[in-house]
Amino acid sequence: MHKKIDTTISFYKFIKVDDLENLKLKIHRYLKELNIHGTIILAPEGINANFCGSKDDVELCKSYISNLLSLGSIHYNKSTVSEKVFTKLKVKIKDEIIKAGFTISEEIVSQNNSLEPIEWDKLLDRKPLVIDMRNRFEYLLGTFENSKSLDLLNFSDLKDSLKNNKDIDTKKDVAIFCTGGIRCEKATVALKEIGFNNIFQLKGGIINYLNNPDNKNKWKGDCFVFDDRITY
């Protein structure tokens, strides 16, 4: 008998991945046996996972995938849910784990400056340039106060959008954020290419920020999530 689904988890890691087809089969078989629902994206540049199940089974799957890919220490966003928030289990192989038109490596990501929510709030108090790296729809549902939208339709438009925003002051400190953190890893690279030097990103994204009730002072509105809940 399947256990009650009460937990959802999301995580990613930019790490060199080989033998994608074999990994896909192993992950799908293991998660299916535990009645896990969600989406796992595998690519040569890493893994991006979002799934739900019972608390114990989610933990088993997290450990299984971590050991299988040697993920090491990474950030996990976990939430309690009252019902299944994904309808199927999908394990996909793609060119990128987050589509931006370019790939990055673990070494590049290790140089990014990620801030815990409490550090993020202190940074916002210093009035940096704050850029929402999500699309326009997500931005209109909710965002951090004083943040700027790049009016993205898709994240893959990022580089073109930055080139078109010629009024961006690259000399300022810039604080960037997204839902779970993954888009900011690539956005940092794109910002460096146009001349930014002091780039800070919110570790674990908005979900990590909102998971702590003490960290809601600077957030306004709802956060769109990519499952059946729609908002967080």
C-alpha positions as MATLAB code, in Angstrom:
seq = 'MHKKIDTTISFYKFIKVDDLENLKLKIHRYLKELNIHGTIILAPEGINANFCGSKDDVELCKSYISNLLSLGSIHYNKSTVSEKVFTKLKVKIKDEIIKAGFTISEEIVSQNNSLEPIEWDKLLDRKPLVIDMRNRFEYLLGTFENSKSLDLLNFSDLKDSLKNNKDIDTKKDVAIFCTGGIRCEKATVALKEIGFNNIFQLKGGIINYLNNPDNKNKWKGDCFVFDDRITY';
ca = [
       0.000    0.000    0.000;
       1.335    3.421   -0.959;
       2.050    5.911    1.799;
       0.372    9.303    1.974;
       2.033   11.967   -0.190;
       2.939   14.831    2.140;
       6.320   16.193    1.017;
       7.714   17.909   -2.045;
      11.390   18.534   -2.760;
      13.419   20.399   -5.359;
      17.155   20.524   -5.950;
      19.726   20.916   -8.703;
      23.420   20.491   -9.261;
      25.659   21.566  -12.100;
      27.957   18.585  -12.390;
      29.389   16.616  -15.307;
      27.023   13.744  -16.059;
      27.823   10.799  -18.308;
      25.834    7.722  -19.373;
      22.555    9.651  -19.315;
      20.361    6.867  -20.657;
      21.493    4.432  -17.976;
      20.985    7.021  -15.237;
      17.534    7.823  -16.576;
      16.472    4.178  -16.392;
      17.870    3.686  -12.874;
      16.275    6.843  -11.462;
      12.900    6.197  -13.083;
      12.783    2.590  -11.865;
      13.710    3.502   -8.277;
      11.312    6.437   -7.979;
       8.421    4.578   -9.613;
       8.684    1.759   -7.079;
       8.222    4.334   -4.303;
       5.207    6.049   -5.940;
       7.122    9.273   -6.511;
       5.628   11.881   -8.846;
       7.461   14.791  -10.460;
      10.066   15.701  -13.035;
      13.793   14.986  -13.110;
      15.844   16.575  -15.890;
      19.242   15.128  -16.723;
      21.759   16.795  -19.024;
      25.516   16.692  -19.573;
      25.722   19.771  -17.310;
      23.861   18.250  -14.335;
      20.489   17.444  -12.763;
      17.350   19.426  -11.939;
      14.776   17.585   -9.806;
      11.283   18.388   -8.509;
       9.144   15.619   -7.037;
       6.738   14.655   -4.291;
       5.933   11.595   -2.189;
       5.757   10.512    1.422;
       8.322   12.137    3.714;
      10.277    8.897    4.166;
      10.235    7.986    0.484;
      11.293   11.465   -0.602;
      14.256   11.151    1.729;
      15.130    7.744    0.281;
      14.988    9.121   -3.277;
      17.041   12.159   -2.343;
      19.749    9.931   -0.902;
      19.587    7.517   -3.835;
      20.036   10.232   -6.461;
      22.699   11.995   -4.422;
      24.752    8.818   -4.116;
      24.157    7.796   -7.735;
      25.476   11.095   -9.093;
      27.898   11.906   -6.225;
      26.162   15.241   -5.670;
      27.874   15.997   -2.372;
      26.672   18.972   -0.312;
      23.858   20.870   -2.055;
      20.783   22.879   -1.065;
      17.400   21.121   -0.891;
      14.080   22.983   -0.856;
      11.508   20.903    1.013;
       7.862   21.706    1.679;
       4.932   19.980    3.336;
       1.912   19.403    1.086;
      -1.577   18.083    1.733;
      -1.881   16.170   -1.539;
      -0.065   15.058   -4.674;
       1.287   18.154   -6.491;
       2.537   16.316   -9.602;
       0.388   13.958  -11.648;
       3.124   11.829  -13.238;
       6.718   10.734  -12.924;
       8.921   11.986  -15.764;
      12.676   11.552  -16.124;
      13.939   13.465  -19.154;
      17.251   13.920  -20.928;
      17.862   17.402  -22.313;
      20.747   19.559  -23.518;
      20.521   21.821  -20.456;
      18.981   21.415  -17.004;
      17.649   24.971  -17.316;
      17.308   26.292  -20.848;
      19.314   29.457  -21.424;
      21.064   28.746  -24.704;
      24.390   27.980  -23.047;
      25.805   25.472  -20.579;
      27.883   26.017  -17.445;
      30.041   23.848  -15.209;
      30.362   23.063  -11.528;
      33.572   25.109  -11.449;
      31.793   28.203  -12.776;
      28.921   27.833  -10.298;
      31.363   27.489   -7.392;
      32.464   31.071   -8.051;
      28.922   32.478   -7.704;
      28.069   34.447   -4.583;
      24.964   32.922   -2.941;
      23.427   34.523    0.155;
      21.317   32.914    2.844;
      17.941   34.670    3.372;
      19.112   36.631    6.421;
      22.125   37.931    4.461;
      19.841   38.685    1.517;
      17.651   40.953    3.651;
      20.714   42.853    4.840;
      21.853   43.296    1.245;
      18.443   44.648    0.189;
      18.665   47.212    2.998;
      21.702   48.641    1.195;
      19.521   49.355   -1.875;
      21.363   47.444   -4.624;
      19.959   46.968   -8.111;
      17.465   44.096   -7.643;
      16.598   42.011  -10.717;
      13.909   39.334  -10.889;
      15.225   36.590  -13.180;
      11.822   34.990  -13.687;
       9.385   35.707  -16.494;
       6.944   38.593  -16.619;
       3.963   36.489  -15.479;
       5.807   35.273  -12.385;
       6.981   38.798  -11.607;
       3.430   40.197  -11.715;
       2.186   37.556   -9.242;
       4.711   38.607   -6.620;
       8.266   39.846   -6.179;
      10.686   41.560   -3.826;
      10.075   45.243   -3.227;
      11.908   47.588   -5.606;
      12.851   44.757   -7.967;
      13.208   45.201  -11.716;
      11.702   42.837  -14.284;
      13.507   42.015  -17.521;
      10.103   41.331  -19.135;
      11.188   37.829  -20.088;
       8.751   35.580  -21.914;
      11.166   32.650  -21.563;
      14.400   32.374  -19.602;
      16.179   31.497  -22.846;
      15.642   35.152  -23.847;
      17.892   36.300  -20.995;
      20.976   37.377  -22.945;
      18.943   39.287  -25.532;
      16.942   41.011  -22.794;
      20.081   42.134  -20.962;
      21.487   43.577  -24.184;
      18.243   45.499  -24.750;
      18.215   46.919  -21.194;
      20.892   49.506  -21.882;
      19.896   51.576  -18.838;
      21.221   48.942  -16.414;
      24.064   50.384  -14.332;
      26.763   47.699  -14.326;
      28.775   49.575  -11.672;
      26.164   48.918   -8.993;
      25.911   45.877   -6.746;
      23.200   43.641   -8.195;
      20.954   41.247   -6.263;
      19.251   38.549   -8.359;
      16.680   35.915   -7.491;
      14.399   33.265   -8.988;
      12.070   30.549   -7.688;
      14.587   27.920   -6.570;
      17.997   29.356   -7.453;
      18.845   27.510  -10.661;
      18.114   30.334  -13.089;
      20.371   32.660  -11.119;
      23.353   30.354  -11.620;
      23.229   31.023  -15.360;
      22.052   34.613  -14.968;
      25.232   35.400  -13.022;
      27.300   34.276  -15.999;
      25.235   36.450  -18.366;
      25.569   39.475  -16.069;
      29.332   39.074  -15.874;
      29.476   39.078  -19.660;
      27.926   42.561  -19.806;
      30.218   44.020  -17.158;
      28.775   43.375  -13.695;
      31.340   42.518  -11.018;
      29.417   42.487   -7.732;
      26.632   39.947   -8.244;
      24.739   38.344   -5.366;
      22.053   35.668   -5.652;
      19.477   34.353   -3.198;
      20.448   30.832   -2.140;
      17.608   28.389   -2.732;
      15.564   31.166   -4.311;
      12.223   32.515   -3.180;
      11.102   29.128   -1.850;
      14.004   29.013    0.586;
      13.248   32.597    1.618;
       9.543   31.946    2.219;
      10.138   28.652    4.042;
      11.232   30.721    7.040;
       8.335   32.890    8.308;
      10.850   35.417    9.649;
      11.989   36.166    6.084;
       8.790   37.560    4.588;
       9.251   41.267    5.283;
      10.550   42.230    1.858;
       8.435   39.896   -0.285;
       5.153   41.115   -1.753;
       2.496   38.865   -3.312;
       2.554   35.186   -4.327;
       5.286   32.953   -5.724;
       4.464   30.884   -8.812;
       5.631   27.271   -8.573;
       5.886   24.667  -11.312;
       3.431   22.101   -9.968;
      -0.292   21.743   -9.395;
      -0.296   24.230   -6.507;
       0.344   27.141   -8.928;
       1.417   29.454   -6.094;
       3.506   28.936   -2.978;
];
